Amino acid sequence: MATYPMVILLDIDNTLLNNDAVVADLMKHLERDVGTEQQKRYWEFFEQLRAELGYADYLGALQRYRMHYPRDFKILNASLYLVDYPFANRLFPDSLDVIEHAQKLGKAVILSDGDVVFQPHKIYRSGIYDAIDGQVLIYIHKEKELDDVEQRYPADHYVLVDDKVRILTEAKRQWGSRVTTVFPRQGHYAKDEKDVARYPDPDITIERIGEFLNFDKNALLKGAKPAP
């Protein structure tokens, strides 16, 4: 397999797509359909599953809710709501332009984690799948699979764009100066100052994903720092 000069790895949730807004919409929908207390129960099941699995499983939490409340048929509307959700309306401004820009700089690939049904559905429904020509990787824990990423997309240099500093730090630990870590300060993880302060500064910090359009290949290469 040929080695790419540069591979740009783009996260989805709160990087290209405003997942916090999706969650807020789901909370409102659940509260309207099943009530405040039952909505809280759903999120309890959601957090239980995330602790067990290590990733967000929205549909799995619905199924767990139904196991506990088998006669509450209102919850079925939540399933339809999620499946039909207009994810394209929740893309951050310039997200599709960022994908196009990344494709001009090198090989652009979505690097995400999540469940095997809802996450790819979200990527497809948002328009991202077509925009990136189907170049999508979804792992359970993507920071633990970087060796597989490297086998599938061997590169002289990687650029990782992600809203979680924890994941950027792990990529820097493994790839060192072969990766430029880009941190868009979007979403609740990126704005948790206490959590962000636990890790070294990423190579490049931007306030919104659209600012990635200001970086050319040379700027991204020069921005790479050695592993701390």
PECOR-V317278 format. One record per run of one state. SS is the DSSP state (~ for helix, > for strand, _ for the rest). FROM is the first residue (numbers start at 1). LEN is the number of residues. If there is no record, write none. Layout:
SS/FROM/LEN  SS/FROM/LEN
This chain:
_/1/3  >/4/7  _/11/2  >/13/1  _/14/3  >/17/1  _/18/1  ~/19/16  _/35/1  ~/36/18  _/54/4  ~/58/11  _/69/6  ~/75/9  _/84/3  ~/87/4  >/91/1  _/92/3  ~/95/11  _/106/1  >/107/7  _/114/4  ~/118/8  _/126/2  ~/128/4  _/132/4  >/136/4  _/140/2  ~/142/3  _/145/1  ~/146/7  _/153/2  >/155/7  _/162/3  ~/165/14  >/179/6  _/185/2  ~/187/4  _/191/2  ~/193/4  _/197/7  >/204/3  _/207/2  ~/209/6  _/215/2  ~/217/7  _/224/5
